[in-house]
Each structure stands twice: as structure tokens, then as C-alpha cells.
């Protein structure tokens, strides 16, 4: 009996020790798991990191602010010319005429600065990516985020949301200032057919151009080359294609270029050479998706 008792006593002691060790190890493992979870790389944390990176760069503030100011300024200037506040010389050196914008839609007059703003925004999108490749900081970024693609998506989300807020406000301000300068009888309102779509669409189009620049910059990884492609795609190719291509070809090709697709949903009055607003928006988004997919594939396959 004593032997059994001693054996049972030893067995119970071993069990108690094992239980105590398990109870002690449990909180330690739980704390380690919490620590690992706190350090895990998530899309939300990558977005937060890119936002901190973006707002700490002065070029972003300067270029985005310049685009917004130029939108309002050019809209005001165009409205002044159209209203006669700023006159242009008539033929023969006489007095001012009604101006080159006199027969243009008043909404288009107020949003005349979109053409210049899109170049600034496109270049900004390129710089967001290409600068990191140029100075080698992208290696540190990819070392922190080995899967790489969350970095691209974070840049897209941060820049697109920031630009959408800023440029929509700039578009509304440019419209209101322009209509105020045009005055009664020449102006229009946001309640008019297609005006609100054109104004808000202009701001969203510019945000999309920023994403366009990111995709081009991520694919080419060269600042000068990427900027050249953005400028050519938005300004040079549409005009050159209209001169070089036969009419039957240009009518079927030009409406599907990104800039012309954007014009389709950022203008009030449609045109036979443009798509419908809905189709134009779909084509523009399609361009962004295709370019981002190409950028994602190249980022995964190439060395940093």
C-alpha cells in the first residue's frame, strides 16, 4: 500500500508539474502571437505607410496644389475672355470681339484648366513611383513588404482618394467662379442637364490620371520616359492620330483613347466623335485596369 501510495503521489506530482508548465507557457505563447500579429504586414498598414510617405513629400503638396490653383485660374481667365472682361484684338487691329470662347458651352469654359491640370497630375503619379526606383528606396519598401503588390495598391488608393477629394473641390470652385464671371444670360447652374456630371467627372478624371501616371511609372521605372509617355498619350497621340490615320480609322480609334474617353464624361454636350458619357467612363476605367495589371505583373517579375 505504501508503495502504491508513493507511486500515486509521484504520478500526481508529475501531472501537477506538467499542468503548471502548460498554464505558464499558455500566456507566453499568446503574448508572442499578439506581438507577431502587431508586426504583421497588412494592406491597411501599407496604405497608412504610403499616406505618411506621401504627405511628408513637399513635391506632392506643391504639384497637387498647383494643379488645383491652375484649374481655377484658367477657368476664370477663360470666363473673362468669353464674357468680354478680357478682350482679344479683332481682325484689322480694331477693338475686342466676343472672344474665342463665346460660342463654347459655359461649363467647358469654367473647366478649361483641366487640360493643363491633367499633365501636372499625370507627372505627379509618375513621380510617386519612379522616384523610389531612381533613388533605390524601393528596395527598402519591398524588403518590408515582400509580396510587393500591396505597395502598388496602397500607392493607388492613397493618391486616387487624395486627388479625388482635392480635384473635385477644385472643379466645383472653378465652375462657380467661372459662372460668376460669365454673369447672367451666359452662365449655367449645377442643376442644368449634365453639368453636375461634367463637374464631378472632371475631378474624378484627374484622380484617374494620377493612377494612370502610377501605372506608367511602375512599368517603365524611368522618370523621363514615363513622363514622355504620359504627355504623348494625353496630348500628342490624339492630335497626331487624327492627322495621320484615315477618317474611317480615326473615327473608330480616337474615341477609345484615354483622354478622349475622359472628355466623353467630363463634357456637357456630346459629340459624334466621342463616346456616350457612360461608355467613356467605362473605357477610361478599362485603361486604368489594364495598365495596373501590367504594372502588377512587371513588379512581381522584375528585380527591384
N, C-alpha and C positions, 0 to 999 in steps of 0.2 A: 504493500500500500504506500509505503513511504517513497519507494522508487517511482511508482506511478504518479504520486503527487509531485515529486520533484520534476518528473518529465513533463507533466502538465504545466507546472509552474514555469519551466523553461520555455515551453511552447508558447504560452501566453505572453511571456516577456518578449519573445521574438516577434510575435504578432503586433504587440503594442509598439515595439520599436519601428516596425515597417509602417504601421499606421501613422506614427508620428512623423516619419520621414516623408510619407506621401502628403500629409497635411502641410508640412513645411515647404515641400517642393511645389505644391499647387500654386500658392500665391506668387512664388518666384517666377514660375513659367507664365502665369497670367500677366505679371508685370512686364516680362520680356516681350510677350506677344503684343501688349499695348504699346510698348516702345517701338517695336517693328512697324506696327500699324501707323504710328505717328510719323515715322520716317518714310512710309511708302510713297512711291511716285504715283500720283493720280492726275487725271485730266484737270480737275478743278485746281489743284496746286500748281500745275504747269501754267494754266491760264493766269493764276494770280502772279506767278513769277514773271510772265510776259507783260502783264499790266504794270508791275513795278518797273520793269526794264523800259517799257515804252514811255511812261510818264517822267522818267528820270533823264530822258534824252531831249536836249533842247531843240534839235532839228525837227522833231515831231511837232512840238508846240509851235515853232516858227512857221513851218510849212503848212500845217493844218490851219493855223490862224490866218496865214497869208491867203490861202485858198478861200476861206470864208469871207475875208475882207474884200478880196478882189471880186467875188461874186456880187456882193452888194454894190461895190463901187462901179463896176462895169454895167450893172443893171441900171443904176442911177444915171450914168453917163448916156447910155442908150435911150433911156426915157427922156432925158433932157434934149437930146438931138431930135427925137421923134416929136416932142411937144413944141419945139421951136425955141426953147430956152437957150439951147446952143445951136446956132445955125451953121450951115455949110455953104460955101460960095456957090452961087448958081453959075451956069454957063455964061461966058462973056464978062465975068467979073462983077456981076450985079450983086444984089442983096441976097440974103439967105433964102433958101427954099424950105420945103416942109421936112427935109432930111431923108436919109436913106432908109429909116425905119418907119416912115409914115404909113406904109401900107401893110406892115407886118403885124401879126397878132400881138395884142398888148401883153399877154403872158410871156410870149417869146422875147419881147423887148426886155422885160424885167429879168429874165433868166439868161440874158446874153452872156453873162460871165461864166456859165457852165463850161463853155468850150475851153477857156483858159484854166479854169479850176481843175478840170479833169487831167490836164497834163501835170499839174503840181501834185495832185493826189496819186496819179499813177507812178510818178517818180518816188513819192514817199513810200508807196507799197514796195517798190523795188529795193529801196534803201533799208527797209526793215529787215530784209533777208540778206541781201548781198553784202552789206557792211560786216555782218558777222562772219561770212565766209572770207571776206577780204582780210580782216584782222585776226582771224584764227579763233575767235571766241566761240564759234560754232562747235569746236571740238569739246570745249568745256560743257557746253549745253548738251551735246549728245552723250557725253560721259555721265552727266547727271540724269539724263532721260535716254537710256539705251535703245528704247523702241523707236525713237526719233519722230514718228508720226504725230504723237501728242504735241510736239513742239510746233509743227506746221499748223495743226488745227488750232492751237492756242493763239498763234500769231494772227490767224484769220479771224477768230472770234473777237479778240481784243481790238484789232484795227477796224473791223467791219462795224462793230457795235459803237465804238467811239466816233467813227466818221459818220455813221448813220445819224446819231444824235446831233452832232455838230453841223453837218451839212443840211439836214432837214431844217434846222433852225435858221441857217444862213439862207436857204432857199425861200423860206417864208418871209424873212426880213427883206430880202432882195425884191420879192414880189410886192410887198406892201409899200416899200419905198418907191419902187418904180411906178406903181399905180398912183401913188400920191403925187408924183411929179407930173405924170401924164395929165391928171386932172379930169374933171367931169366931162363926159362926152367922148373921151378917148380911152378911158380905163375900163377895167372889168373887176369882178369880185371873185372870191374863192367859191362862192355858191354857183357861179356860172358853170355850164356843162363842160366837164373835162378839165377845168382849171385846177381843182384841188389835186386830182390825179397827177397832173403835169408838175405841180409844185412839189408835192411829196415825192413823186417819182424821180425828180431831178436830184434830190438829196440822197435817195437810196441808190440811184445810178452812180453817183460819185463814190458812195461807200463800196459799191461793187467794183469800181475802177481801182480802188485800193487793193481789193482782193486780187484783181487782175494783175496788178503790179507784183504782189507777193508771189503768185504762181509763176510769172515770168522770171522773177529774180531767183526763185528756188530752182528752176530748171536750168537757167544759164549760169548762175552763180558769179556773174561778171557784171559790175555796175554799169559800165559804159554800154556794153552790148545789150543789157536788159532795158536800159532807158531808150536806146535806139529802137528796139522792137516795140516798146510801148508807144512811143511817138509815131512810129510808122503805122502801127495798127489802128491808131485813133485818128490820125490826120492825113498821112501821106497815101496810104494804100487806097482808101475810099476814093479820093480825088483822082489818083493815077489810074485806078481800075476803070473809072468812068470814061477816061480819055482813051485808054488802050483797048479795052475789051469791046467787041461788037455789041450793039444795042441789045440784041437778043440774049447775050450772055450777061451783060451788066444788069439787066432787069431781073435776072434770076439769081445773081450772086450778091450784088450790093446790099439788098435789104437784110441779108443774113450776116453781114459783118458786125462786130460787137458795137461799134459806135452808132451805126445806123439802126441797129436793133434797139439801142438805148433811146435814140431820138423818137422811135415809134411810140414809146410810152411816156416820154417827157415833153411832148408837144400836144397842144390842144387840137389843132387842125391836122387831120391826117393828110396823106399824100399817096398818089398812085405808085410812087417809088418806095414806099415804106410799108412795113407790115402793120397789122392792126395792133393796138396797144397790148392786148393780151398775148398775142403771138410774139411781139417784140420782146416783152418781158421774159417769156419762156425761152426764146433763143438766147437772150443775154445771160440768163441763169445757166443755160446749157453750156455756153462758152466757159463760164467760171467753173462748172463742174468738171468738164473735160480737162481744162488746164490744171486744176487742182489734183485730179487723178494722175495726170502725167508728172506733176511735181512730186507727188507722194511716191510714185514708183521709182523715180530717179533718186530721191532722198534715201530710200531703203537700199538701193543697189550700189550707189557710189560711195567711195570713201569721203570722209569729211575733209 
